[in-house]
Amino acid sequence: MQLMKNLILIRHAKSSWEAPLKDFDRPLMKRGILDAHDVSLNISEYLPKTYIIWSSTAARASETALIFAQNISYPIESIVYKDELYTFDDKQLEKVIKSCDNSFESVILFGHNEAITNFVNKFGDVFIENVPTSGFVSLQFDAESWDTIHKGKTHKTIFPKDLK
């Protein structure tokens, strides 16, 4: 039997720069909320049967994770928030992903750019110039263990502009 690991990376929705807040605390703006709803309502056929959701603890990422969780009927109390996902560095992101427990076959992860775009270009087989806010990228790996993932397949991308 072929063992696979599935990783779905979702960049947080568009956030607001208006209030004088720390980067970590920036909330979603209206367009971001709408885009997150649009994308999350169009992904069900691309989701694995079972998965866990991990999210950066930054406000814009956790708010995005909540919108998606509600729209895909995932229990919001089961979202795992990880401080180390508040990163813009793909090497840090890779480290967190490779630390995933192997009992989980599929992870949906909410995080930040540059980390996400650089990660999907390093590990996927389709070049993506920029994963936009609310962007959904599904990767599949022929691997039994998260810590051995290497170049995989870019299975599906859904970006807000694709749904307009």
DSSP file with accessible surface (Angstrom, degrees, kcal/mol):
  #  RESIDUE AA STRUCTURE BP1 BP2  ACC     N-H-->O    O-->H-N    N-H-->O    O-->H-N    TCO  KAPPA ALPHA  PHI   PSI    X-CA   Y-CA   Z-CA
    1    1 A M              0   0  204      0, 0.0     2,-0.5     0, 0.0     0, 0.0   0.000 360.0 360.0 360.0 132.1    0.0    0.0    0.0
    2    2 A Q        -     0   0  126      1,-0.0     2,-0.4   140,-0.0   141,-0.0  -0.633 360.0-148.5 -77.7 124.0    1.3    3.4   -1.0
    3    3 A L        -     0   0   63     -2,-0.5   140,-0.5     2,-0.0     2,-0.3  -0.789  18.2-173.9 -95.9 139.0    1.5    5.8    1.9
    4    4 A M        -     0   0   46     -2,-0.4     2,-0.4   138,-0.2   138,-0.2  -0.947  19.7-150.3-129.2 151.3    1.0    9.5    1.3
    5    5 A K  E     -A  141   0A  11    136,-2.2   136,-2.9    -2,-0.3     2,-0.5  -0.975  16.4-158.2-116.8 135.0    1.3   12.6    3.3
    6    6 A N  E     -Ab 140 106A  21     99,-2.7   101,-2.2    -2,-0.4     2,-0.4  -0.962   8.9-175.2-115.4 131.7   -1.0   15.5    2.3
    7    7 A L  E     -Ab 139 107A   1    132,-2.8   132,-3.5    -2,-0.5     2,-0.5  -0.993   6.3-169.7-129.2 124.5   -0.3   19.1    3.1
    8    8 A I  E     -Ab 138 108A   1     99,-2.9   101,-3.4    -2,-0.4     2,-0.5  -0.972   8.4-163.9-113.0 120.9   -2.6   22.0    2.4
    9    9 A L  E     -Ab 137 109A   0    128,-3.0   128,-2.4    -2,-0.5     2,-0.5  -0.911   5.9-174.4-105.1 131.6   -1.1   25.4    2.9
   10   10 A I  E     -Ab 136 110A   0     99,-3.0   101,-2.1    -2,-0.5     2,-0.3  -0.991  17.9-140.4-127.8 121.4   -3.4   28.4    3.2
   11   11 A R  E     - b   0 111A  44    124,-1.8   123,-1.3    -2,-0.5   101,-0.2  -0.632  37.6 -97.7 -77.4 138.8   -2.0   31.9    3.4
   12   12 A H        -     0   0    9     99,-2.4   122,-0.9    -2,-0.3   123,-0.3  -0.109  47.0 -97.5 -52.8 154.0   -3.9   34.1    5.8
   13   13 A A        -     0   0    0     47,-0.6    19,-0.1   120,-0.3    20,-0.1  -0.168  58.0 -63.9 -70.0 168.7   -6.6   36.3    4.3
   14   14 A K        -     0   0   71     17,-0.1    15,-2.2   119,-0.1    18,-0.3  -0.280  61.3-156.7 -56.3 129.1   -6.0   40.0    3.5
   15   15 A S  B     -F   28   0B   8     13,-0.3     2,-0.3    -3,-0.1    13,-0.3  -0.701  14.3-105.1-114.2 165.2   -5.3   41.9    6.7
   16   16 A S        -     0   0   18     11,-3.0    44,-0.1    -2,-0.3    -1,-0.0  -0.678  20.4-176.7 -92.6 139.0   -5.6   45.5    7.7
   17   17 A W        +     0   0  187     -2,-0.3    -1,-0.1     9,-0.1     4,-0.1   0.257  65.1  95.3-105.5   3.8   -2.7   47.9    8.1
   18   18 A E        +     0   0  172      2,-0.1    -1,-0.1     0, 0.0     8,-0.0   0.931  68.8  65.3 -68.1 -49.7   -5.0   50.7    9.3
   19   19 A A  S    S-     0   0   44      1,-0.1     2,-2.4    -3,-0.0     7,-0.0  -0.487  92.4-113.4 -76.7 147.4   -4.8   50.4   13.0
   20   20 A P        +     0   0  138      0, 0.0     2,-0.3     0, 0.0    -1,-0.1  -0.446  67.8 142.1 -78.6  71.7   -1.5   51.2   14.7
   21   21 A L        -     0   0   81     -2,-2.4     5,-0.1    -4,-0.1     2,-0.1  -0.737  59.8 -94.5-109.9 161.1   -1.0   47.5   15.8
   22   22 A K    >>  -     0   0  156     -2,-0.3     3,-1.5     1,-0.1     4,-0.5  -0.421  43.8-110.4 -63.6 150.1    1.9   45.2   16.1
   23   23 A D  G >4 S+     0   0   50      1,-0.3     3,-1.5     2,-0.2    -1,-0.1   0.891 118.7  58.3 -49.8 -42.9    2.2   43.0   13.0
   24   24 A F  G 34 S+     0   0   65      1,-0.3    35,-2.3    34,-0.1    36,-0.3   0.797 106.8  47.6 -59.4 -30.7    1.2   40.0   15.0
   25   25 A D  G <4 S+     0   0   70     -3,-1.5    -1,-0.3    33,-0.2    -2,-0.2   0.405  76.2 129.3 -96.8   1.0   -2.1   41.6   16.0
   26   26 A R    <<  -     0   0   13     -3,-1.5    34,-0.6    -4,-0.5     2,-0.1  -0.386  48.2-144.7 -63.8 129.5   -3.3   42.9   12.7
   27   27 A P        -     0   0   44      0, 0.0   -11,-3.0     0, 0.0    33,-0.1  -0.352  24.3 -87.9 -87.3 171.3   -6.9   41.7   12.0
   28   28 A L  B     -F   15   0B  14    -13,-0.3   -13,-0.3    31,-0.2     2,-0.2  -0.464  38.7-133.7 -73.0 148.8   -8.5   40.7    8.7
   29   29 A M     >  -     0   0   67    -15,-2.2     4,-2.2    -2,-0.1     3,-0.2  -0.552  32.2 -96.4 -94.7 170.2  -10.1   43.4    6.6
   30   30 A K  H  > S+     0   0  164      1,-0.2     4,-2.4     2,-0.2     5,-0.2   0.908 125.0  50.4 -55.0 -46.9  -13.5   43.1    5.0
   31   31 A R  H  > S+     0   0  128      1,-0.2     4,-2.9     2,-0.2    -1,-0.2   0.895 109.0  53.2 -60.0 -37.8  -12.1   41.9    1.7
   32   32 A G  H  > S+     0   0    0    -18,-0.3     4,-2.6    -3,-0.2    -1,-0.2   0.918 108.2  49.3 -62.7 -42.9  -10.0   39.3    3.5
   33   33 A I  H  X S+     0   0   65     -4,-2.2     4,-2.2     2,-0.2    -2,-0.2   0.939 113.1  47.1 -62.4 -44.8  -13.0   37.9    5.3
   34   34 A L  H  X S+     0   0   95     -4,-2.4     4,-2.8     1,-0.2    -2,-0.2   0.928 112.9  48.6 -63.7 -44.3  -15.0   37.7    2.0
   35   35 A D  H  X S+     0   0    3     -4,-2.9     4,-2.8     2,-0.2     5,-0.3   0.903 109.4  52.9 -62.9 -41.4  -12.1   36.0    0.2
   36   36 A A  H  X S+     0   0    0     -4,-2.6     4,-2.5    -5,-0.2    -1,-0.2   0.915 111.4  46.3 -62.0 -40.9  -11.6   33.5    3.0
   37   37 A H  H  X S+     0   0   62     -4,-2.2     4,-2.0    -5,-0.2    -2,-0.2   0.946 112.2  51.5 -65.0 -46.0  -15.3   32.6    2.8
   38   38 A D  H  < S+     0   0   60     -4,-2.8     4,-0.3     1,-0.2    -2,-0.2   0.937 115.7  39.6 -55.0 -53.2  -15.1   32.3   -1.0
   39   39 A V  H >< S+     0   0    0     -4,-2.8     3,-2.1     1,-0.2    -1,-0.2   0.950 114.4  52.1 -66.2 -46.4  -12.1   30.0   -1.0
   40   40 A S  H >< S+     0   0    2     -4,-2.5     3,-0.7    -5,-0.3     4,-0.3   0.802 106.5  54.7 -65.8 -24.7  -13.2   27.9    2.0
   41   41 A L  T 3< S+     0   0  104     -4,-2.0    -1,-0.3     1,-0.2    -2,-0.2   0.517 109.7  49.2 -83.0  -3.4  -16.6   27.3    0.4
   42   42 A N  T <  S+     0   0   77     -3,-2.1    -1,-0.2    -4,-0.3    -2,-0.2   0.142  96.0  68.7-120.3  19.0  -14.9   25.9   -2.7
   43   43 A I    X   +     0   0    0     -3,-0.7     3,-2.6    -4,-0.1     4,-0.4   0.545  60.3 101.9-114.4  -7.6  -12.4   23.4   -1.4
   44   44 A S  G >  S+     0   0   87      1,-0.3     3,-1.5    -4,-0.3    -1,-0.1   0.847  82.1  53.1 -54.3 -38.9  -14.5   20.6    0.1
   45   45 A E  G 3  S+     0   0  153      1,-0.3    -1,-0.3    -3,-0.0    -2,-0.1   0.666 109.3  51.4 -71.5 -11.1  -13.9   18.2   -2.9
   46   46 A Y  G <  S+     0   0   61     -3,-2.6    -1,-0.3     2,-0.1    -2,-0.2   0.348  88.1 103.0-104.9   5.3  -10.1   18.7   -2.5
   47   47 A L  S <  S-     0   0   31     -3,-1.5     4,-0.0    -4,-0.4    61,-0.0  -0.677  73.9-117.7 -90.7 142.5   -9.9   17.9    1.2
   48   48 A P        -     0   0   28      0, 0.0     3,-0.1     0, 0.0    -1,-0.1  -0.259  32.3-106.0 -66.1 165.4   -8.6   14.6    2.4
   49   49 A K  S    S+     0   0  206      1,-0.2     2,-0.4     0, 0.0    -2,-0.0   0.911 103.0  16.7 -61.7 -45.0  -11.0   12.4    4.4
   50   50 A T  S    S+     0   0  105      2,-0.0     2,-0.3    57,-0.0    -1,-0.2  -0.970  75.6 147.3-129.1 150.0   -9.3   13.2    7.7
   51   51 A Y        -     0   0   41     -2,-0.4     2,-0.3    54,-0.1    56,-0.2  -0.977  35.9-123.2-166.0 166.1   -6.9   15.9    8.7
   52   52 A I  E     -c  107   0A  19     54,-1.8    56,-2.8    -2,-0.3     2,-0.5  -0.870  23.2-134.7-114.9 156.8   -5.7   18.2   11.4
   53   53 A I  E     -c  108   0A   0     25,-0.4    27,-2.8    -2,-0.3     2,-0.4  -0.961  19.1-174.9-114.6 127.7   -5.6   22.0   11.2
   54   54 A W  E     -cd 109  80A  14     54,-2.9    56,-2.3    -2,-0.5     2,-0.4  -0.946   7.7-175.0-115.1 142.7   -2.6   24.0   12.4
   55   55 A S  E     -cd 110  81A   0     25,-2.5    27,-2.8    -2,-0.4    30,-0.2  -0.997  29.7-111.9-139.4 145.7   -2.5   27.7   12.5
   56   56 A S  E     - d   0  82A   0     54,-2.1    27,-0.2    -2,-0.4     9,-0.1  -0.340  32.1-125.5 -59.1 150.8   -0.1   30.5   13.3
   57   57 A T  S    S+     0   0   32     25,-0.6    -1,-0.1     4,-0.1    26,-0.1   0.567  74.8 116.1 -81.5  -6.9   -1.1   32.3   16.5
   58   58 A A  S  > S-     0   0    0      1,-0.1     4,-2.7    25,-0.1     3,-0.5  -0.324  77.5-117.8 -63.0 145.4   -1.1   35.7   14.7
   59   59 A A  H  > S+     0   0   20    -35,-2.3     4,-2.7     1,-0.2     5,-0.3   0.899 110.9  50.4 -53.1 -47.9   -4.5   37.3   14.6
   60   60 A R  H  > S+     0   0    3    -34,-0.6     4,-1.4   -36,-0.3   -47,-0.6   0.849 114.1  44.5 -66.2 -33.0   -4.9   37.3   10.8
   61   61 A A  H  > S+     0   0    0     -3,-0.5     4,-2.7     2,-0.2    -1,-0.2   0.926 114.8  46.7 -75.8 -44.3   -3.9   33.6   10.5
   62   62 A S  H  X S+     0   0   23     -4,-2.7     4,-2.2     1,-0.2    -2,-0.2   0.897 111.8  51.5 -68.7 -34.0   -6.1   32.4   13.4
   63   63 A E  H  X S+     0   0   63     -4,-2.7     4,-2.0    -5,-0.3    -1,-0.2   0.911 111.3  48.4 -65.5 -40.1   -9.1   34.4   12.1
   64   64 A T  H  X S+     0   0    0     -4,-1.4     4,-2.5    -5,-0.3     5,-0.2   0.937 109.8  52.1 -63.9 -44.9   -8.6   32.9    8.7
   65   65 A A  H  X S+     0   0    0     -4,-2.7     4,-3.0     1,-0.2    -2,-0.2   0.900 108.3  52.0 -59.0 -40.2   -8.4   29.4   10.2
   66   66 A L  H  X S+     0   0   58     -4,-2.2     4,-2.5     2,-0.2    -1,-0.2   0.916 109.2  48.9 -63.8 -43.9  -11.7   30.0   12.1
   67   67 A I  H  X S+     0   0   17     -4,-2.0     4,-2.2     2,-0.2    -2,-0.2   0.950 115.2  44.4 -61.1 -48.5  -13.5   31.0    8.9
   68   68 A F  H  X S+     0   0    1     -4,-2.5     4,-1.8     2,-0.2    -2,-0.2   0.939 112.1  52.5 -61.7 -47.0  -12.3   28.0    7.0
   69   69 A A  H  <>S+     0   0    0     -4,-3.0     5,-3.1     1,-0.2     3,-0.3   0.929 110.6  47.7 -57.3 -44.6  -13.0   25.6    9.9
   70   70 A Q  H ><5S+     0   0  116     -4,-2.5     3,-1.0     1,-0.2    -1,-0.2   0.925 113.2  47.9 -63.3 -42.4  -16.6   26.8   10.2
   71   71 A N  H 3<5S+     0   0   49     -4,-2.2    -1,-0.2     1,-0.3    -2,-0.2   0.710 116.1  42.5 -75.7 -20.0  -17.2   26.5    6.5
   72   72 A I  T 3<5S-     0   0   24     -4,-1.8    -1,-0.3    -3,-0.3    -2,-0.2   0.215 114.0-115.0-107.0  13.1  -15.7   23.0    6.2
   73   73 A S  T < 5 +     0   0  112     -3,-1.0    -3,-0.2    -4,-0.3    -4,-0.1   0.885  61.5 152.8  56.9  45.0  -17.4   21.9    9.4
   74   74 A Y      < -     0   0   31     -5,-3.1     2,-0.3    -6,-0.2    -1,-0.2  -0.888  55.4-106.1-101.5 132.6  -14.2   21.3   11.3
   75   75 A P    >   -     0   0   57      0, 0.0     3,-2.2     0, 0.0     4,-0.3  -0.432  24.2-148.2 -63.1 119.0  -14.5   21.7   15.1
   76   76 A I  G >  S+     0   0   69     -2,-0.3     3,-1.4     1,-0.3    -7,-0.0   0.801  95.2  63.3 -62.6 -26.5  -12.9   25.0   16.0
   77   77 A E  G 3  S+     0   0  156      1,-0.3    -1,-0.3     3,-0.0    -3,-0.0   0.660  96.8  60.6 -72.4  -9.8  -11.8   23.7   19.4
   78   78 A S  G <  S+     0   0   53     -3,-2.2   -25,-0.4     2,-0.1    -1,-0.3   0.515  74.8 114.2 -93.1  -5.7   -9.6   21.2   17.5
   79   79 A I    <   -     0   0   12     -3,-1.4     2,-0.6    -4,-0.3   -25,-0.2  -0.482  62.0-141.6 -64.9 132.7   -7.5   23.8   15.7
   80   80 A V  E     -d   54   0A  59    -27,-2.8   -25,-2.5    -2,-0.2     2,-0.5  -0.893  11.5-154.1-100.2 118.1   -3.9   23.6   17.0
   81   81 A Y  E     -d   55   0A  94     -2,-0.6     2,-0.5   -27,-0.2   -25,-0.2  -0.813  11.2-170.7 -94.6 129.7   -2.3   27.0   17.3
   82   82 A K  E >   -d   56   0A  41    -27,-2.8     3,-1.7    -2,-0.5   -25,-0.6  -0.972  21.0-156.2-126.9 119.3    1.5   27.0   17.0
   83   83 A D  G >  S+     0   0  114     -2,-0.5     3,-2.0     1,-0.3    -1,-0.1   0.849  94.9  64.0 -56.3 -35.8    3.6   30.1   17.8
   84   84 A E  G 3  S+     0   0   83      1,-0.3    -1,-0.3   -28,-0.1    12,-0.1   0.608  89.0  67.8 -73.1  -6.4    6.4   28.8   15.6
   85   85 A L  G <  S+     0   0    2     -3,-1.7     2,-2.1   -30,-0.2    27,-0.4   0.553  73.8  91.8 -85.0  -7.3    4.1   29.1   12.5
   86   86 A Y    <   +     0   0   68     -3,-2.0     2,-0.3    -4,-0.2    -1,-0.1  -0.601  69.7 118.4 -81.1  76.0    4.3   32.9   12.9
   87   87 A T        -     0   0   20     -2,-2.1    25,-0.5     1,-0.1    28,-0.2  -0.990  57.5-162.4-144.1 152.2    7.2   32.9   10.5
   88   88 A F  S    S+     0   0   92     -2,-0.3     2,-0.5    26,-0.1    -1,-0.1   0.261  71.5  97.0-111.7   5.4    8.1   34.3    7.1
   89   89 A D     >  -     0   0   75      1,-0.1     4,-2.2    25,-0.1     3,-0.3  -0.857  62.5-154.2-105.5 119.8   11.0   31.8    6.7
   90   90 A D  H  > S+     0   0   24     -2,-0.5     4,-2.9     1,-0.2     5,-0.2   0.810  95.3  58.7 -65.3 -27.5   10.4   28.6    4.7
   91   91 A K  H  > S+     0   0  136      2,-0.2     4,-2.1     1,-0.2    -1,-0.2   0.919 108.2  45.4 -68.1 -38.7   13.2   26.8    6.6
   92   92 A Q  H  > S+     0   0   53     -3,-0.3     4,-2.1     2,-0.2    -2,-0.2   0.927 113.6  50.0 -66.1 -43.4   11.4   27.4    9.9
   93   93 A L  H  X S+     0   0    3     -4,-2.2     4,-2.6     1,-0.2    -2,-0.2   0.934 110.0  50.8 -60.4 -44.9    8.1   26.4    8.3
   94   94 A E  H  X S+     0   0   30     -4,-2.9     4,-3.0     1,-0.2    -1,-0.2   0.906 107.6  53.6 -59.5 -42.3    9.7   23.2    6.9
   95   95 A K  H  X S+     0   0  144     -4,-2.1     4,-0.7     1,-0.2    -1,-0.2   0.923 110.2  46.6 -59.7 -44.3   11.0   22.4   10.4
   96   96 A V  H >< S+     0   0    6     -4,-2.1     3,-0.9     1,-0.2     4,-0.2   0.939 113.9  47.8 -65.0 -46.0    7.5   22.7   11.9
   97   97 A I  H >< S+     0   0    4     -4,-2.6     3,-1.8     1,-0.3    -2,-0.2   0.926 109.2  53.1 -62.2 -43.2    5.9   20.5    9.2
   98   98 A K  H 3< S+     0   0   57     -4,-3.0    -1,-0.3     1,-0.3    -2,-0.2   0.643 101.5  62.0 -70.3 -11.1    8.6   17.9    9.4
   99   99 A S  T << S+     0   0   76     -3,-0.9    -1,-0.3    -4,-0.7    -2,-0.2   0.452  77.3 124.9 -90.0  -0.7    7.9   17.6   13.2
  100  100 A C  S <  S-     0   0    7     -3,-1.8    46,-0.3    -4,-0.2    47,-0.2  -0.317  73.0-103.7 -62.7 141.2    4.3   16.5   12.6
  101  101 A D    >   -     0   0   96      1,-0.1     3,-1.9    45,-0.1    -1,-0.1  -0.426  24.6-133.3 -64.2 132.1    3.3   13.3   14.2
  102  102 A N  T 3  S+     0   0   72      1,-0.3    -1,-0.1    -2,-0.2    -2,-0.1   0.602  98.2  78.1 -69.5  -9.1    3.2   10.5   11.6
  103  103 A S  T 3  S+     0   0   92      2,-0.0     2,-0.6     1,-0.0    -1,-0.3   0.712  83.7  77.3 -70.7 -15.8   -0.2    9.3   12.8
  104  104 A F    <   -     0   0   79     -3,-1.9     3,-0.1     1,-0.2   -53,-0.1  -0.845  58.5-176.6 -96.2 123.5   -1.6   12.3   10.9
  105  105 A E  S    S+     0   0   90     -2,-0.6   -99,-2.7     1,-0.2     2,-0.4   0.766  70.4  34.7 -85.5 -28.3   -1.7   11.7    7.2
  106  106 A S  E     -b    6   0A   4   -101,-0.2   -54,-1.8   -56,-0.1     2,-0.4  -0.990  60.4-173.7-137.3 137.4   -3.0   15.2    6.3
  107  107 A V  E     -bc   7  52A   4   -101,-2.2   -99,-2.9    -2,-0.4     2,-0.5  -0.988  11.6-158.3-129.1 135.4   -2.4   18.6    7.7
  108  108 A I  E     -bc   8  53A   2    -56,-2.8   -54,-2.9    -2,-0.4     2,-0.4  -0.973  23.1-166.9-108.1 125.2   -4.1   21.9    6.7
  109  109 A L  E     -bc   9  54A   0   -101,-3.4   -99,-3.0    -2,-0.5     2,-0.6  -0.951  15.6-157.5-123.7 131.1   -1.8   24.8    7.8
  110  110 A F  E     +bc  10  55A   1    -56,-2.3   -54,-2.1    -2,-0.4   -99,-0.2  -0.932  39.5 126.4-107.4 121.0   -2.6   28.5    8.0
  111  111 A G  E     -b   11   0A   1   -101,-2.1   -99,-2.4    -2,-0.6     2,-0.3  -0.600  46.1 -75.3-150.5-151.1    0.5   30.7    7.8
  112  112 A H     >  -     0   0    2    -25,-0.5     4,-2.0   -27,-0.4     2,-0.2  -0.801  40.6 -87.3-127.8 158.8    2.3   33.6    6.2
  113  113 A N  T  4 S+     0   0   15     -2,-0.3     2,-0.1     2,-0.2   -24,-0.1  -0.476  99.3  35.6 -86.9 167.1    4.2   34.6    3.2
  114  114 A E  T  > S+     0   0  107     -2,-0.2     4,-2.6    17,-0.0     5,-0.3  -0.941 120.8  55.3 -42.8 -25.7    7.3   34.4    2.1
  115  115 A A  H  > S+     0   0    1    -28,-0.2     4,-2.5     1,-0.2    -2,-0.2   0.915 110.0  44.7 -54.5 -47.9    7.4   31.1    4.0
  116  116 A I  H  X S+     0   0    1     -4,-2.0     4,-2.9     2,-0.2     5,-0.3   0.959 115.2  45.0 -66.8 -50.6    4.4   29.6    2.2
  117  117 A T  H  > S+     0   0    5      1,-0.2     4,-1.8     2,-0.2    11,-0.2   0.940 116.8  46.2 -59.1 -45.7    5.3   30.7   -1.4
  118  118 A N  H  X S+     0   0   60     -4,-2.6     4,-1.8     1,-0.2    -1,-0.2   0.908 113.1  50.3 -65.3 -38.6    8.9   29.6   -0.9
  119  119 A F  H  X S+     0   0    1     -4,-2.5     4,-2.8    -5,-0.3     5,-0.3   0.943 110.2  48.1 -64.4 -48.3    7.9   26.3    0.7
  120  120 A V  H  X S+     0   0    0     -4,-2.9     4,-2.0     1,-0.2     6,-0.3   0.842 112.8  49.6 -66.4 -27.9    5.4   25.4   -2.1
  121  121 A N  H  < S+     0   0   34     -4,-1.8    -1,-0.2    -5,-0.3    -2,-0.2   0.841 114.3  44.6 -77.5 -30.2    8.0   26.2   -4.8
  122  122 A K  H  < S+     0   0   94     -4,-1.8    -2,-0.2    -5,-0.2    -1,-0.2   0.900 127.9  27.0 -76.5 -38.3   10.6   24.1   -3.0
  123  123 A F  H  < S+     0   0    6     -4,-2.8    29,-3.8    -5,-0.2    -2,-0.2   0.611 111.3  70.2-105.3 -15.2    8.3   21.1   -2.3
  124  124 A G  S  < S-     0   0    1     -4,-2.0    29,-0.2    -5,-0.3    15,-0.1  -0.445  73.1-131.7 -95.8 177.0    5.7   21.3   -5.1
  125  125 A D  S    S+     0   0   78     -2,-0.1     2,-0.4    26,-0.1    -4,-0.1   0.224  85.5  72.9-113.8  14.0    6.2   20.6   -8.8
  126  126 A V  S    S-     0   0   73     -6,-0.3     2,-0.4     2,-0.0    -2,-0.1  -0.997  80.8-127.5-127.1 127.0    4.4   23.8  -10.1
  127  127 A F        -     0   0  155     -2,-0.4     2,-0.5    -5,-0.0    -6,-0.1  -0.589  24.1-170.2 -74.8 129.4    6.1   27.2   -9.8
  128  128 A I        -     0   0   15     -2,-0.4     3,-0.2   -11,-0.2    -7,-0.1  -0.984  14.3-155.6-121.8 117.3    3.8   29.7   -8.1
  129  129 A E  S    S-     0   0  166     -2,-0.5     2,-0.3     1,-0.3    -1,-0.1   0.909  80.0  -6.9 -59.7 -42.8    5.1   33.3   -8.3
  130  130 A N        -     0   0   82    -13,-0.0    -1,-0.3   -17,-0.0   -17,-0.0  -0.908  61.0-136.8-156.8 123.4    3.2   34.3   -5.2
  131  131 A V        -     0   0    0     -2,-0.3   -14,-0.2    -3,-0.2     3,-0.1  -0.746  38.3-139.6 -78.4 115.8    0.6   32.5   -3.1
  132  132 A P    >   -     0   0   32      0, 0.0     3,-2.3     0, 0.0  -121,-0.4  -0.225  31.2 -72.9 -74.8 168.8   -2.0   35.3   -2.6
  133  133 A T  T 3  S+     0   0   11      1,-0.3  -120,-0.3  -123,-0.1  -121,-0.2  -0.328 125.7  17.5 -58.5 142.0   -3.9   36.0    0.6
  134  134 A S  T 3  S+     0   0    0   -123,-1.3    -1,-0.3  -122,-0.9  -121,-0.1   0.517  94.6 155.3  66.1   9.7   -6.5   33.3    1.2
  135  135 A G    <   -     0   0    0     -3,-2.3  -124,-1.8  -123,-0.3     2,-0.5  -0.426  32.4-151.5 -70.8 139.8   -4.6   31.2   -1.3
  136  136 A F  E     +AE  10 158A   0     22,-2.7    22,-2.3  -126,-0.2     2,-0.4  -0.954  16.0 177.4-114.9 123.2   -5.0   27.4   -1.0
  137  137 A V  E     -AE   9 157A   0   -128,-2.4  -128,-3.0    -2,-0.5     2,-0.5  -0.983  10.7-161.5-130.7 121.4   -2.2   25.1   -2.2
  138  138 A S  E     -AE   8 156A   4     18,-3.1    17,-2.6    -2,-0.4    18,-1.2  -0.900  10.1-174.8-106.0 124.9   -2.5   21.3   -1.8
  139  139 A L  E     -AE   7 154A   0   -132,-3.5  -132,-2.8    -2,-0.5     2,-0.4  -0.909   8.5-157.7-117.3 145.5    0.7   19.2   -2.0
  140  140 A Q  E     -AE   6 153A  51     13,-2.3    13,-2.8    -2,-0.3     2,-0.4  -0.983   7.5-164.8-124.6 138.9    1.0   15.4   -1.9
  141  141 A F  E     -A    5   0A   2   -136,-2.9  -136,-2.2    -2,-0.4     2,-1.5  -0.965  24.4-136.3-124.2 136.5    4.1   13.5   -0.9
  142  142 A D        +     0   0  107     -2,-0.4     2,-0.3     9,-0.3  -138,-0.2  -0.723  67.4 119.4 -82.8  85.9    5.1    9.9   -1.4
  143  143 A A        -     0   0    7     -2,-1.5    -2,-0.1  -140,-0.5     3,-0.1  -0.990  57.8-156.0-152.9 144.8    6.4    9.5    2.1
  144  144 A E  S    S+     0   0  143     -2,-0.3     2,-0.4     1,-0.2  -140,-0.1   0.665  88.1  43.5 -89.0 -21.3    5.6    7.4    5.2
  145  145 A S  S >  S-     0   0   21      1,-0.1     3,-1.5  -142,-0.1     4,-0.2  -0.975  72.7-136.9-132.1 138.6    7.0   10.0    7.5
  146  146 A W  G >  S+     0   0    0     -2,-0.4     3,-1.5   -46,-0.3   -47,-0.1   0.856 104.5  60.6 -60.4 -35.6    6.7   13.8    7.7
  147  147 A D  G 3  S+     0   0   98      1,-0.3    -1,-0.3   -47,-0.2   -49,-0.1   0.589 104.2  50.7 -74.7  -3.8   10.4   14.2    8.4
  148  148 A T  G <  S+     0   0   76     -3,-1.5    -1,-0.3     2,-0.0    -2,-0.2   0.333  77.3 131.4-110.6   7.7   11.3   12.5    5.1
  149  149 A I    <   +     0   0    3     -3,-1.5     2,-0.2    -4,-0.2     3,-0.1  -0.297  25.0 157.8 -61.6 143.1    9.1   14.6    2.8
  150  150 A H        -     0   0  115      1,-0.2    -8,-0.1   -27,-0.1    -2,-0.0  -0.666  53.4  -9.0-142.5-159.6   10.9   15.9   -0.3
  151  151 A K  S    S+     0   0  118     -2,-0.2    -9,-0.3   -10,-0.1    -1,-0.2  -0.092  75.0 170.4 -45.4 122.9    9.7   17.1   -3.7
  152  152 A G        -     0   0   11    -29,-3.8     2,-0.4   -11,-0.1   -11,-0.2  -0.357  34.6 -78.7-118.5-160.1    6.0   16.3   -4.0
  153  153 A K  E     -E  140   0A 132    -13,-2.8   -13,-2.3   -29,-0.2     2,-0.9  -0.903  27.7-131.4-108.9 136.4    3.2   17.0   -6.4
  154  154 A T  E     -E  139   0A  20     -2,-0.4   -15,-0.2   -15,-0.2     3,-0.1  -0.778  31.6-179.7 -83.0 107.7    1.2   20.2   -6.4
  155  155 A H  E     -     0   0A  96    -17,-2.6     2,-0.3    -2,-0.9    -1,-0.2   0.893  55.6 -10.9 -82.0 -43.3   -2.3   18.7   -6.4
  156  156 A K  E     -E  138   0A  70    -18,-1.2   -18,-3.1  -110,-0.0     2,-0.4  -0.980  50.5-163.3-160.0 141.2   -4.5   21.7   -6.5
  157  157 A T  E     -E  137   0A  44     -2,-0.3     2,-0.4   -20,-0.2   -20,-0.2  -0.989   6.8-177.3-125.5 140.7   -4.4   25.5   -6.1
  158  158 A I  E     +E  136   0A   9    -22,-2.3   -22,-2.7    -2,-0.4    -2,-0.0  -0.961   6.9 179.1-135.8 118.8   -7.4   27.8   -5.5
  159  159 A F    >>  -     0   0   16     -2,-0.4     3,-1.8   -24,-0.2     4,-0.5  -0.890  40.3-112.9-117.5 150.2   -6.9   31.5   -5.3
  160  160 A P  G >4 S+     0   0   10      0, 0.0     3,-1.8     0, 0.0     4,-0.4   0.870 115.9  58.8 -50.8 -38.6   -9.6   34.1   -4.7
  161  161 A K  G >4 S+     0   0  149      1,-0.3     3,-0.8     2,-0.2    -3,-0.0   0.792  97.0  62.5 -64.0 -25.0   -9.1   35.5   -8.3
  162  162 A D  G <4 S+     0   0   88     -3,-1.8    -1,-0.3     1,-0.2    -4,-0.0   0.678 105.1  47.6 -69.3 -18.8  -10.0   32.1   -9.7
  163  163 A L  G <<        0   0   57     -3,-1.8    -1,-0.2    -4,-0.5    -2,-0.2   0.428 360.0 360.0-103.4  -1.7  -13.4   32.3   -8.1
  164  164 A K    <         0   0  162     -3,-0.8    -3,-0.0    -4,-0.4     0, 0.0  -0.449 360.0 360.0 -78.8 360.0  -14.4   35.9   -9.2
